[in-house]
Amino acid sequence: MNRKQKALQRRLERLPDIPHISDEDMQRLVHHRMVVRDCQRRHRQRQRKGARCLRIVISDAEQTLSAFVRIGVLAENQRDNDAAIETAIAQLCRAGFRAIEAGSA
């Protein structure tokens, strides 16, 4: 058991109304806390850089993905890959931003 797990176990032992937690449950709890901590760290990094993480609903997904393939921002074999679709959308956003900047210069 590592230092963080031991500290967490000591805290849990001080709470009389919580039943004994198995090592497996403790591992899950510690893992969950690490995942949450990493998520918070990435969120703060994005905030510092001025970036935001958004959820986007794509209506007419098949037609939209076909358009992405036609314009070359998405490979045909990546149509079901969420990470590739996210990358394609980000690429389009960056291209649009560069076009706006070029037009205002």
Beta strands, then each sheet from edge to edge (+ up, - down):
end
